[in-house]
Each structure stands twice: as C-alpha cells, then as structure tokens.
Amino acid sequence: MFRTFPQFHLHRNAIPAHSSKHFIGLPRIHLMAALGNHSEVQRVHNLFDELLSVFDIYKTVLRANTVDFYTDDRVEILRDVNPTLLTELLSLSSENLVDVACGKFKSVDVCNTTSVTEDTLSEVQKLSDQVSRLRCERLDDKWFFNNSASYIQAHRLNQEADNGGVIVKPKGFMNLKKSHEVAEMSLLCSSLIKSNKLNQVIDIGSGKGYLSQYLTLQYGVRVIGIDSSATNTHGAKERSRKLTKHWKAFMRRAANEENDAADAQMNTESVTAESCSASDVVSDVRDSMESLAHSDIVADQASAQTTARTHLEVSDDAPPEPSQVASMENGARDEAGSQRTVSQAGHFRPVTAFVNSSTDLSDIARGETSDGVQVDTGMEPFLLVGLHTCGDLASTLTRLFVDCPTARAVCYVPCCYHFVSEEFEPTSSKFYIHPMEPDHWGFPMSEYIRAKNSNIGRDAKMLACMAQERMAVSREMPVRSLFYRAVLQVLLRDHYRIPTRQESVGKLAHKSSDFVDYTRKALKRLNFDVNKLSDETIDQYHTDHLDKMHLLHAFTAARLAFSRMVESLLLLDKLCYLLEQPNIGSAAIVRLFDPVQSPRCYAIVATKDTTDTTGR
C-alpha cells in the first residue's frame, strides 16, 4: 500500500512554477494520495500563516538592535507599532517584565498584588497569550511530539537496549549539558536504527564525536562522523581511543549502579564488595578522562563555526602533532585489548570533509578503518544525524536526506539561527548572508513559504537563539549587559566613532565591576584610546541614562517574548519542505531536550517511504 503524500495546493497561485518538478514522474496513486492528505497538511500551513501574520505586525521591533537603542531612539519603533502596549509595559515591575519575556505573563497575578486592573494590561496579556499559543507545540501529535518517548510510542519504534540491557550514562565522561543531549538523542536514534533495520549512521558536523562515539559503544552501530575541522577529527580519534579503552569499566559501573538501585528498593544492602571494587576502578577512569569533560563548550563553538561551511572537500587526515605521537603510541597496546569489549558491529570513523547538498555520501562512506581495513558501506542504508547543526548546515542536511536514496531516516537539531541565509533578505542589508551554494538558501526552504517572499531578518533570528526557559527559572534578563552596551554606543558616537560590524565589543559586562570598568575594557578591545576620557566623564554617561534603563527593559521584554515564535517559523519551514517531498513517509518536530538544560531543544525527525518509486 502506498503511503500518503503531502500538500500541493489546488489553485494555481499556490504552486510556484519551479515546484512543478515534484509532480514529474509521480504515479497517479501518489498524486491522489497527496491531494487527499491536503487537509491535514493545511493545519501546518495555517499555523505558519498565523505566526507570520503576528510577526509582520511586530517585525520592525523584532529586527531592531538594542545596541542602537539610545543613539537611534529605538523605543519609538514599539510606540509606533503599539503605543498602548508600550505604556502598559512601562507600568510593570522588573519581575513582571521577566514573565512577559518568557511568555508567561498573567495580568491577574499583577492585579492581585497592586491597584492595577486587568483592563489596563489588556495589550500585554494579549501579547503573552499570542506568543505562548503561536508556536510549534500547537501542532497535533502527527507533526509535533513533546519528547522522544512520545514519538517512539506513536511510531511504534523498537526500544530494545544493547550491551545486555546495561545503559552507560554519558555524564561520566562529558559535561552535564552535553551528556543530557547525547543520552536523549542516542535513545531516539537507536530506535530509528532498529525499526528501520539500519546498521550505519552518518553524523554531519560531528565535532569531537560525542554522539557518534556513544552510538558506537552503547548501541554497537557503525558511525561515520563528518566534520570540516581536521582538529576536531584528530580530537575525536583520540577521545574515541580513550573511551574504548575504558568502556568495560564504565559498563561495570553502570551494571553495579543498576544492581544497587534494585537492592535499595528491596531494602537490602546497597553496596557489595564487588561494587566497591568497581567503584575504585571507575575512580581511576574518571581521573584519566577528566580532560574530556572540560573542552565541550569551546569545541562545540569551534565546530559550529566550521561545520556551517558547505562546499565539498574531502581530505586525508594530516599527521598528529609531535607532542601527540608519544601518548597515542603508548595507548595503542591497551587499545588493542580493550577493543574486544566493544560490539564487533560497532565502529566509529571520523572524516574531515566539507559537505554541500550535492555531496555523494556513499563516497565518504568508502574508506578504511583505524586498523587499515578497507570498507565499502556506501550503498548500505543509513540514518543521517546532526547534533546542533549550525546555520545553513541544517538545510544542507535536510536536502542531503531527501536526495540520497540510501538515507532512510534523519534526526537533527538546528542551532545558530542567526547564521541562516535568507533568500528574501535585501542585499543592501548589512546583515545579508550569501548562501554557501547558489540558490540553496537556509530560509525559506518550503515552496509554500517561498511563495510568500518571507523574510525574518538577522536580529529577529537572534531572538530564536535566546534561552527563554532558562530566564523563567533564573528570573533574570540580560538587561545590565544590554544597558551597558547601549550607553557605550552613545559614548562612542560622541567621542570616538561607531564601530564597524567587524569590530565587536563582545561579552564584557559580567567581567566588569561597573560601567567605567566595562568601558575601559571595551575601548581596549576596539583599539580605541583608553586614556582619552576620565572616569568621571565615563560615569556621567551611565548616570544620565539610568532613568531611561526601564525603557530598554520594557523594550527587551517585548522582543524576547517572541523568541519561541520566531524559532517556530524556522522549524515549520523545514517541516513543510519535508512534507512537500514525494519520498517522505513521516516528518515531525520533536522537543528532544529539556529546554532549561539545552535551549536549542527541537529536533527534526523524518523517515523515507520505502514504497516510493521516484528513485530518491
């Protein structure tokens, strides 16, 4: 039986001329199925249209940069769009503005503690209701899932564990944020692998190989990790060597922890002599691997920058640095023995390469193992993954999945939205980003959305990168740093010059004791004359703007309230693009991570229709 295929509008204006290629060679039964499924996909379109209509109302506010808040009187933008909303925001306390920024404002809470009435906060409440409602969570359980467990259950995926049912928790050898991401994503990936009868994974933008190595060791899967940084590739190899060497000890610890938990439930002794012995071994393991858990953040940032590049350039690995050779040779003998503790089916092979949407992944899959054994798994079906694919790398990975016949499933988490190129961004914009491939834009991808000439803008996309849920927990907004930077801009305008886009001040506020200290550090970083102004002159700028700080606070709260809505626009575009392809069996957005631990928490998950006859 043929699976249903999505959405092609029936009226002529809904199908751009260049989208007709999707109909070429499409069997009549597929076309009829696509038309029959139109009403379901229309719900996705309707949500996007609602999001876009609200975005269009506030787009000038969302595209405003708070660096120029005082120099360009940015608050007037919000006053022009919705003067009542601005008035209401200015009447709120800092605590209430945090609720607005997080999309959790309740006017009744304010009214219960002040003399303010709900009528005087109607616009703020309307805004909060809109941004909390207009996000991808509003989709039904066909297109959106709150966690990996609900997705696995709805699609009846296989959840059997490997390693005899022992699950090694990755928090022992990476930081808490990364371990949470790897644990959750590998669980979903392993279910996709088993249910689609796959033995191979290709990890795009694999960095130091955190996800790849865990999939190999925990689930016995062959993984090819592709990263554009040779430094990351070498780091991944060395890290994989250490993990493989100590994996047996980690498994023993995990098994003992499970036994201890079971014993505790039955009110028996929780620690045996054997488990204590294992704990001693693990203590040594932790000492030897301490460095693995400290470089996560820096490595991830470097990987995000380099993996966003998308032209193909597969290269042979350069030899390691002389200082690395001795340690690698010393570990080789231990590694040979420890390899026997890992599933023979599992192997991790890091590769240095740049990829684009036309890259032949089967060519990269051909190569040799670390033992020099030639392998050819190029035509073998595989799962395509990407943990935090930066900027346009997410759209590149999506196109690779659609066009590669042997890619049977995909699971990736987009991030760094401000690096996404936009087809309809004016070329005159100072934030215009050229696509890495001609006519292959990061947004919009969907033909339905392209027909709307939709443009988000760099500063609005920056909002999609904000950690809204973390603000809700910490009850703090980054007002101090924004205020310092906005006041500094006034000072620079008056006594120096406005910095160019390439001259960045960076994040200095948290390292500064006060505004004078902040300004001195910023001037030094910009290579401006640090001694030109006295401390008194600098501090006077701070004093003169203190009574205007609440304006910036209110304006920032209004912008931050749209964070998840803007991210939903970008996610829905990728979902719509996948639903437009005739070879897709299923596609959905999954909230894969805890957003407090990992703010970029949404994954795009899709599978191919194996009955498709289009050849893709």
C-alpha positions as CSV (number, residue, x, y, z in Angstrom):
1,M,0.0,0.0,0.0
2,F,1.2,3.5,-0.8
3,R,1.8,6.0,2.0
4,T,0.0,9.3,1.7
5,F,2.0,12.3,0.4
6,P,1.5,15.9,1.4
7,Q,0.4,19.0,0.1
8,F,0.1,20.6,-3.2
9,H,-2.4,23.5,-3.4
10,L,-5.1,23.1,-5.9
11,H,-5.4,26.7,-7.0
12,R,-2.8,28.0,-9.5
13,N,-1.3,30.7,-7.2
14,A,-0.3,28.2,-4.6
15,I,2.2,26.3,-6.8
16,P,5.2,28.3,-8.0
17,A,6.2,27.3,-11.5
18,H,9.6,25.8,-10.4
19,S,7.8,23.5,-7.9
20,S,6.1,21.5,-10.7
21,K,9.2,19.2,-10.8
22,H,7.7,17.4,-7.8
23,F,4.9,16.1,-10.0
24,I,7.1,14.8,-12.8
25,G,7.1,11.0,-12.7
26,L,4.8,10.9,-9.7
27,P,2.4,7.9,-10.0
28,R,-1.2,8.8,-10.2
29,I,-2.0,7.0,-7.0
30,H,0.7,9.0,-5.2
31,L,-0.7,12.3,-6.6
32,M,-4.2,11.4,-5.4
33,A,-2.9,10.5,-2.0
34,A,-1.1,13.8,-1.8
35,L,-4.3,15.7,-2.7
36,G,-6.3,13.6,-0.2
37,N,-3.8,14.5,2.6
38,H,-4.1,18.2,1.8
39,S,-6.5,19.0,4.7
40,E,-4.1,17.6,7.2
41,V,-1.0,19.4,6.0
42,Q,-3.2,22.6,5.7
43,R,-3.1,22.7,9.6
44,V,0.7,23.1,9.4
45,H,0.3,25.9,6.8
46,N,-2.4,27.6,8.9
47,L,-0.2,27.7,11.9
48,F,2.7,29.1,9.9
49,D,0.4,31.8,8.4
50,E,-0.8,32.8,11.9
51,L,2.8,33.1,13.1
52,L,3.7,35.1,10.1
53,S,0.8,37.5,10.5
54,V,1.8,38.3,14.1
55,F,5.4,38.5,13.1
56,D,4.6,41.0,10.3
57,I,2.9,43.3,12.8
58,Y,5.9,43.5,15.1
59,K,8.7,42.9,12.6
60,T,10.3,46.3,12.9
61,V,10.5,45.8,16.7
62,L,12.0,42.3,16.3
63,R,14.5,43.4,13.7
64,A,15.7,46.3,15.9
65,N,19.2,46.1,17.5
66,T,19.3,47.2,21.1
67,V,23.0,48.4,20.7
68,D,21.5,51.4,19.0
69,F,18.6,51.8,21.5
70,Y,19.6,55.2,22.7
71,T,21.5,56.5,19.7
72,D,18.6,55.8,17.3
73,D,15.7,56.1,19.8
74,R,14.6,52.6,19.2
75,V,11.7,52.7,21.7
76,E,9.8,54.8,19.2
77,I,9.6,51.8,17.0
78,L,7.4,50.0,19.6
79,R,5.5,53.2,20.2
80,D,4.6,53.4,16.5
81,V,3.5,49.7,16.4
82,N,1.5,49.5,19.6
83,P,1.6,52.6,21.9
84,T,-0.8,51.1,24.4
85,L,1.5,48.0,24.7
86,L,4.5,50.2,25.5
87,T,2.5,52.2,28.1
88,E,1.4,49.0,29.8
89,L,4.9,47.5,29.7
90,L,6.4,50.6,31.3
91,S,3.9,50.3,34.2
92,L,5.2,46.8,35.1
93,S,7.9,45.9,37.6
94,S,11.2,44.2,36.6
95,E,9.8,40.9,37.9
96,N,6.7,41.2,35.8
97,L,8.7,42.0,32.7
98,V,10.6,38.7,33.1
99,D,7.2,37.0,32.9
100,V,6.5,38.9,29.7
101,A,9.9,38.0,28.2
102,C,9.2,34.3,29.0
103,G,5.6,34.4,27.5
104,K,4.2,33.5,31.0
105,F,2.6,36.8,32.0
106,K,-0.7,36.7,33.8
107,S,-2.4,40.0,34.4
108,V,-4.5,38.5,37.2
109,D,-1.3,37.9,39.3
110,V,-0.4,41.6,39.0
111,C,-3.9,42.8,39.8
112,N,-3.9,40.7,43.0
113,T,-0.8,42.5,44.4
114,T,-1.3,46.0,43.0
115,S,-4.0,48.5,42.3
116,V,-3.7,47.9,38.6
117,T,-6.8,46.5,36.9
118,E,-6.9,43.8,34.2
119,D,-8.3,46.3,31.7
120,T,-5.2,48.4,31.9
121,L,-3.0,45.4,31.0
122,S,-5.1,44.1,28.1
123,E,-2.4,44.5,25.4
124,V,0.3,42.9,27.5
125,Q,-1.9,39.9,28.2
126,K,-2.9,39.7,24.5
127,L,0.8,39.6,23.6
128,S,1.6,36.9,26.1
129,D,-1.3,34.8,25.0
130,Q,-0.3,35.1,21.4
131,V,3.3,34.1,21.8
132,S,2.5,31.2,24.1
133,R,-0.1,29.9,21.7
134,L,1.6,30.5,18.3
135,R,4.5,28.0,18.4
136,C,5.2,24.6,17.0
137,E,3.8,22.9,20.2
138,R,0.3,23.8,18.9
139,L,0.6,21.2,16.2
140,D,-1.2,17.9,16.9
141,D,0.7,14.7,17.6
142,K,1.1,13.9,13.9
143,W,3.5,16.7,13.5
144,F,4.8,17.6,17.0
145,F,5.9,15.5,20.0
146,N,6.8,16.7,23.5
147,N,9.6,14.2,23.9
148,S,11.4,11.3,22.3
149,A,9.3,8.8,24.3
150,S,6.0,10.0,22.8
151,Y,7.5,9.9,19.3
152,I,8.8,6.4,19.8
153,Q,5.5,5.2,21.2
154,A,3.4,6.9,18.4
155,H,5.6,5.4,15.7
156,R,5.9,2.0,17.5
157,L,9.7,2.1,17.3
158,N,11.9,-0.6,18.7
159,Q,13.3,0.2,22.1
160,E,15.5,-2.8,22.9
161,A,18.8,-2.0,24.6
162,D,22.2,-3.3,23.7
163,N,25.1,-4.3,25.9
164,G,22.9,-6.9,27.6
165,G,20.4,-4.1,28.6
166,V,23.1,-2.1,30.5
167,I,22.9,1.6,29.8
168,V,26.0,3.6,30.4
169,K,25.1,7.2,31.3
170,P,27.4,9.6,29.4
171,K,27.6,12.1,32.3
172,G,30.7,10.2,33.5
173,F,32.8,11.5,30.5
174,M,31.2,14.8,29.3
175,N,29.6,17.8,30.8
176,L,26.0,17.8,32.1
177,K,24.5,19.7,29.1
178,K,26.3,17.5,26.5
179,S,25.6,14.3,28.4
180,H,21.8,15.1,28.5
181,E,21.8,15.8,24.8
182,V,23.7,12.7,23.9
183,A,21.7,10.4,26.1
184,E,18.3,11.7,24.7
185,M,19.3,11.9,21.1
186,S,21.1,8.5,21.0
187,L,18.0,6.9,22.5
188,L,15.8,8.2,19.7
189,C,18.5,7.4,17.1
190,S,18.9,3.8,18.3
191,S,15.1,3.3,18.0
192,L,15.1,4.7,14.4
193,I,18.1,2.5,13.6
194,K,16.4,-0.7,14.9
195,S,13.0,0.0,13.5
196,N,14.4,0.8,10.0
197,K,16.8,-2.2,10.2
198,L,19.8,0.0,9.7
199,N,23.4,-0.7,10.7
200,Q,25.1,2.6,9.8
201,V,24.9,6.2,10.9
202,I,26.4,9.3,9.2
203,D,26.9,12.2,11.7
204,I,27.2,15.6,9.9
205,G,29.1,18.2,11.9
206,S,30.2,15.6,14.4
207,G,32.8,17.8,16.2
208,K,34.7,15.8,18.8
209,G,32.4,12.8,18.2
210,Y,30.4,12.8,21.4
211,L,27.2,11.5,19.9
212,S,29.0,9.2,17.3
213,Q,31.2,7.5,19.9
214,Y,28.3,6.9,22.3
215,L,26.1,5.4,19.5
216,T,29.0,3.1,18.6
217,L,29.9,2.0,22.1
218,Q,26.4,1.8,23.7
219,Y,24.4,0.6,20.7
220,G,27.0,-1.2,18.5
221,V,26.4,0.9,15.4
222,R,28.9,1.8,12.7
223,V,29.2,5.6,12.6
224,I,30.9,7.9,10.2
225,G,31.5,11.3,11.8
226,I,32.0,14.1,9.2
227,D,33.4,17.4,10.4
228,S,35.1,20.2,8.4
229,S,37.8,20.7,11.1
230,A,40.8,18.5,11.0
231,T,41.5,19.5,14.6
232,N,38.1,18.1,15.6
233,T,38.7,14.9,13.6
234,H,42.0,14.3,15.4
235,G,40.4,15.1,18.8
236,A,37.6,12.7,18.0
237,K,40.1,9.9,17.2
238,E,42.0,10.4,20.4
239,R,38.8,10.7,22.5
240,S,37.4,7.5,20.9
241,R,40.6,5.7,21.8
242,K,40.3,6.6,25.4
243,L,36.6,5.9,25.7
244,T,37.1,2.5,24.0
245,K,39.9,1.7,26.4
246,H,37.8,2.3,29.5
247,W,34.3,1.3,28.2
248,K,34.4,-2.0,30.0
249,A,34.9,-0.2,33.3
250,F,32.0,2.2,32.6
251,M,29.8,-0.8,31.8
252,R,30.7,-2.5,35.1
253,R,29.9,0.7,37.0
254,A,26.6,1.1,35.2
255,A,25.7,-2.6,35.9
256,N,26.6,-2.2,39.6
257,E,24.6,1.0,39.9
258,E,21.6,-0.7,38.5
259,N,22.0,-3.6,40.9
260,D,22.4,-1.2,43.8
261,A,19.2,0.6,42.8
262,A,17.4,-2.7,42.7
263,D,18.8,-3.8,46.1
264,A,17.8,-0.4,47.6
265,Q,14.2,-0.9,46.5
266,M,14.1,-4.2,48.3
267,N,15.7,-2.7,51.4
268,T,18.8,-4.9,51.1
269,E,22.5,-3.9,51.3
270,S,23.2,-1.3,48.6
271,V,26.9,-1.8,48.2
272,T,28.7,-5.2,47.9
273,A,32.4,-5.9,48.0
274,E,32.3,-6.3,44.2
275,S,30.6,-3.0,43.5
276,C,33.1,-1.2,45.8
277,S,35.9,-2.7,43.7
278,A,34.3,-1.5,40.6
279,S,33.9,2.0,42.1
280,D,37.7,2.1,42.7
281,V,38.3,1.2,39.0
282,V,35.8,3.9,37.9
283,S,37.5,6.5,40.1
284,D,40.8,5.8,38.2
285,V,38.9,6.0,34.9
286,R,37.5,9.4,35.8
287,D,40.9,10.7,36.7
288,S,42.3,9.6,33.3
289,M,39.4,11.1,31.4
290,E,39.0,14.3,33.3
291,S,40.1,16.5,30.4
292,L,37.3,15.1,28.2
293,A,34.6,16.9,30.1
294,H,36.3,20.3,30.1
295,S,36.6,21.2,26.5
296,D,33.0,20.6,25.4
297,I,31.8,24.2,25.1
298,V,34.9,25.6,23.3
299,A,35.0,22.6,21.0
300,D,31.3,22.9,20.2
301,Q,31.6,26.6,19.3
302,A,34.6,26.0,17.1
303,S,32.8,23.1,15.4
304,A,29.6,25.2,14.9
305,Q,31.6,27.8,13.0
306,T,33.5,25.4,10.8
307,T,30.7,22.9,10.0
308,A,28.5,25.7,8.8
309,R,30.7,25.8,5.6
310,T,29.1,23.6,2.9
311,H,31.4,23.0,0.0
312,L,32.8,19.5,-0.5
313,E,36.5,19.0,0.2
314,V,37.3,15.5,1.5
315,S,40.9,15.5,2.7
316,D,43.3,12.9,4.0
317,D,43.9,13.3,7.7
318,A,47.1,15.3,8.5
319,P,49.5,13.5,10.8
320,P,49.2,14.3,14.5
321,E,51.4,16.9,16.2
322,P,54.7,15.5,17.5
323,S,53.6,16.0,21.1
324,Q,50.6,13.7,20.4
325,V,52.5,10.9,18.9
326,A,54.1,9.5,22.1
327,S,50.8,9.4,24.0
328,M,49.0,7.8,21.1
329,E,51.7,5.1,20.7
330,N,51.7,4.4,24.4
331,G,47.9,3.9,24.3
332,A,47.9,1.7,21.3
333,R,48.7,-1.6,23.1
334,D,46.0,-1.0,25.7
335,E,43.5,0.0,23.0
336,A,44.0,-3.3,21.1
337,G,42.9,-5.3,24.1
338,S,40.0,-3.1,25.0
339,Q,38.5,-3.2,21.5
340,R,37.4,-6.7,22.3
341,T,35.0,-5.3,24.9
342,V,33.1,-3.3,22.3
343,S,30.4,-4.8,20.0
344,Q,32.1,-6.1,16.8
345,A,29.4,-4.5,14.7
346,G,30.2,-1.0,16.1
347,H,32.9,1.2,14.8
348,F,33.4,5.0,14.7
349,R,35.3,6.5,11.8
350,P,35.8,10.3,11.9
351,V,36.4,12.0,8.5
352,T,37.4,15.6,7.7
353,A,35.2,16.9,4.9
354,F,33.1,19.9,3.8
355,V,29.7,18.9,2.6
356,N,27.0,20.5,0.4
357,S,23.6,19.4,-0.8
358,S,25.2,17.5,-3.8
359,T,27.8,15.6,-1.8
360,D,27.8,11.9,-2.5
361,L,27.8,10.5,1.0
362,S,28.4,7.0,-0.4
363,D,31.8,8.1,-1.5
364,I,32.6,9.3,2.0
365,A,31.3,6.0,3.4
366,R,34.0,4.2,1.5
367,G,37.3,4.2,3.3
368,E,39.3,2.3,5.8
369,T,39.1,1.6,9.5
370,S,41.7,2.7,12.0
371,D,43.2,-0.8,11.5
372,G,43.8,-0.1,7.8
373,V,41.0,-2.5,6.7
374,Q,39.2,-1.2,3.6
375,V,35.4,-0.9,3.9
376,D,32.7,-0.1,1.4
377,T,29.4,0.6,3.0
378,G,28.5,3.3,0.6
379,M,25.3,1.7,-0.7
380,E,24.1,0.5,2.7
381,P,21.0,2.3,4.1
382,F,21.8,4.7,6.9
383,L,20.5,7.1,9.5
384,L,21.6,10.8,8.9
385,V,22.1,12.7,12.2
386,G,23.3,16.1,13.3
387,L,23.5,17.3,16.9
388,H,23.2,21.1,16.8
389,T,23.7,21.8,13.1
390,C,24.8,25.4,12.8
391,G,23.1,27.9,10.4
392,D,22.7,26.6,6.8
393,L,24.2,23.2,7.7
394,A,20.7,22.2,8.9
395,S,19.1,23.0,5.5
396,T,22.1,21.2,3.7
397,L,21.5,18.1,5.9
398,T,17.8,18.2,5.0
399,R,18.4,18.3,1.3
400,L,21.0,15.6,1.6
401,F,18.5,13.4,3.3
402,V,15.8,14.0,0.6
403,D,18.1,13.4,-2.3
404,C,20.2,10.5,-1.1
405,P,18.5,7.1,-1.9
406,T,20.2,5.3,0.9
407,A,19.4,7.8,3.7
408,R,16.4,6.1,5.3
409,A,15.9,8.4,8.3
410,V,17.1,11.7,9.7
411,C,17.3,13.3,13.1
412,Y,19.0,16.6,13.7
413,V,18.8,19.6,16.0
414,P,19.2,23.1,14.3
415,C,21.0,25.9,16.1
416,C,22.8,29.2,15.4
417,Y,19.8,30.6,13.6
418,H,21.4,34.0,13.0
419,F,23.8,32.3,10.6
420,V,20.9,31.1,8.4
421,S,21.0,32.7,4.9
422,E,17.7,34.2,3.6
423,E,16.6,34.4,0.0
424,F,14.5,37.5,0.6
425,E,16.8,39.4,2.8
426,P,17.6,42.7,1.0
427,T,21.1,42.5,-0.5
428,S,21.6,46.1,0.8
429,S,21.2,44.8,4.4
430,K,24.4,45.0,6.5
431,F,23.5,41.5,7.8
432,Y,22.9,39.9,4.3
433,I,24.4,36.4,4.2
434,H,25.3,34.8,0.9
435,P,24.3,31.2,0.6
436,M,27.2,28.8,0.5
437,E,25.6,27.2,-2.6
438,P,23.9,29.2,-5.4
439,D,20.1,29.1,-4.9
440,H,20.3,26.9,-1.9
441,W,19.1,29.2,0.9
442,G,18.7,28.3,4.5
443,F,15.3,30.1,4.6
444,P,12.8,29.6,3.2
445,M,13.1,26.0,2.0
446,S,9.4,25.2,1.6
447,E,7.8,26.1,-1.8
448,Y,4.7,27.1,0.1
449,I,6.6,29.6,2.2
450,R,8.8,30.8,-0.7
451,A,5.6,31.9,-2.4
452,K,5.1,34.4,0.4
453,N,8.6,36.0,0.0
454,S,9.0,35.6,3.7
455,N,12.0,37.3,5.4
456,I,12.8,37.2,9.1
457,G,16.0,39.3,9.5
458,R,19.2,38.7,11.4
459,D,18.2,40.4,14.7
460,A,14.9,38.6,14.8
461,K,16.7,35.3,14.2
462,M,19.0,36.2,17.1
463,L,15.9,36.1,19.3
464,A,15.3,32.5,18.2
465,C,18.7,31.7,19.9
466,M,17.7,33.0,23.3
467,A,17.3,30.8,26.3
468,Q,13.7,31.7,27.2
469,E,13.1,28.8,29.6
470,R,16.4,29.5,31.5
471,M,15.2,33.1,32.1
472,A,12.0,31.7,33.5
473,V,14.0,29.6,36.0
474,S,16.6,32.2,36.9
475,R,14.1,35.1,36.9
476,E,16.7,37.3,35.2
477,M,17.0,39.1,31.9
478,P,20.3,40.3,30.4
479,V,19.4,43.9,31.0
480,R,22.7,45.0,32.6
481,S,24.8,43.9,29.6
482,L,22.4,45.4,27.1
483,F,22.2,48.6,29.0
484,Y,26.0,49.0,29.2
485,R,26.4,48.3,25.5
486,A,23.7,50.8,24.5
487,V,25.1,53.5,26.7
488,L,28.6,52.7,25.4
489,Q,27.3,53.3,21.9
490,V,26.3,56.9,22.9
491,L,29.7,57.5,24.3
492,L,31.5,56.1,21.2
493,R,29.3,58.3,19.0
494,D,30.2,61.4,21.0
495,H,33.9,60.9,21.5
496,Y,35.2,58.2,19.0
497,R,33.2,56.6,16.2
498,I,30.6,53.9,15.8
499,P,32.4,50.6,15.5
500,T,32.1,48.6,12.2
501,R,30.4,45.3,12.1
502,Q,33.8,43.6,12.3
503,E,34.7,45.5,15.5
504,S,33.0,43.6,18.2
505,V,32.9,44.5,21.9
506,G,31.9,41.0,22.9
507,K,30.6,39.9,26.3
508,L,32.3,42.0,28.9
509,A,29.6,43.1,31.3
510,H,29.8,40.0,33.5
511,K,33.6,40.5,33.7
512,S,33.3,44.2,34.7
513,S,32.8,45.7,38.2
514,D,31.0,48.8,36.9
515,F,30.3,50.8,33.8
516,V,33.7,52.6,33.9
517,D,35.5,49.2,34.1
518,Y,33.3,47.9,31.3
519,T,34.1,51.0,29.1
520,R,37.8,50.7,29.6
521,K,37.8,47.0,28.6
522,A,35.6,47.8,25.6
523,L,37.9,50.6,24.4
524,K,40.9,48.4,24.7
525,R,39.2,45.6,22.7
526,L,38.3,48.1,20.0
527,N,41.8,49.5,19.9
528,F,40.5,53.0,20.8
529,D,42.3,55.5,23.0
530,V,41.7,54.2,26.5
531,N,43.0,57.3,28.2
532,K,41.0,59.9,26.2
533,L,38.2,60.2,28.8
534,S,38.3,60.5,32.5
535,D,36.4,58.1,34.9
536,E,34.1,60.9,35.8
537,T,33.2,61.6,32.2
538,I,32.5,57.9,31.5
539,D,30.5,57.5,34.7
540,Q,28.4,60.6,33.8
541,Y,27.1,58.8,30.7
542,H,25.9,55.9,32.9
543,T,24.2,58.3,35.4
544,D,22.5,60.3,32.6
545,H,20.9,57.1,31.2
546,L,19.8,55.4,34.4
547,D,16.3,56.9,34.3
548,K,16.0,55.5,30.8
549,M,17.0,52.0,31.7
550,H,13.4,50.9,32.3
551,L,12.6,51.8,28.7
552,L,15.3,49.4,27.5
553,H,14.0,46.8,30.0
554,A,10.4,47.0,28.6
555,F,11.5,47.0,25.0
556,T,13.7,44.0,25.5
557,A,11.0,42.1,27.3
558,A,8.6,42.7,24.4
559,R,11.2,41.4,21.9
560,L,12.2,38.3,24.0
561,A,8.6,37.3,24.2
562,F,8.7,36.3,20.5
563,S,11.8,34.0,20.9
564,R,10.0,30.7,20.5
565,M,7.6,32.1,17.9
566,V,10.5,33.1,15.7
567,E,12.2,29.7,16.2
568,S,8.9,28.0,15.3
569,L,8.8,29.9,12.0
570,L,12.2,28.5,11.1
571,L,11.3,24.9,12.2
572,L,8.0,24.9,10.4
573,D,9.7,25.9,7.2
574,K,11.8,22.7,7.4
575,L,8.8,20.6,8.3
576,C,6.8,22.0,5.3
577,Y,9.7,21.4,3.0
578,L,9.9,17.7,4.0
579,L,6.1,17.3,3.7
580,E,6.4,18.6,0.1
581,Q,8.7,15.8,-0.9
582,P,7.1,12.7,-2.5
583,N,9.5,10.2,-0.9
584,I,8.9,11.2,2.7
585,G,7.0,8.7,4.8
586,S,6.8,10.7,8.0
587,A,8.1,14.0,9.3
588,A,7.7,15.7,12.7
589,I,9.2,18.2,15.2
590,V,10.3,16.6,18.5
591,R,11.1,18.5,21.6
592,L,14.1,16.3,22.3
593,F,15.9,18.0,25.2
594,D,15.0,19.8,28.4
595,P,15.0,23.4,27.3
596,V,16.5,24.6,30.6
597,Q,19.5,22.3,30.1
598,S,19.7,22.7,26.4
599,P,17.8,25.7,25.0
600,R,18.1,24.5,21.3
601,C,15.9,21.5,22.1
602,Y,13.9,20.9,19.0
603,A,14.7,18.1,16.6
604,I,13.5,17.5,13.0
605,V,12.8,13.8,12.6
606,A,11.8,12.2,9.3
607,T,11.8,8.8,7.6
608,K,11.6,7.7,3.9
609,D,8.7,6.0,2.3
610,T,10.2,2.7,1.3
611,T,7.5,2.1,-1.3
612,D,8.4,5.4,-3.2
613,T,9.3,4.9,-6.8
614,T,10.8,8.3,-7.5
615,G,14.3,7.0,-7.1
616,R,15.3,9.2,-4.2
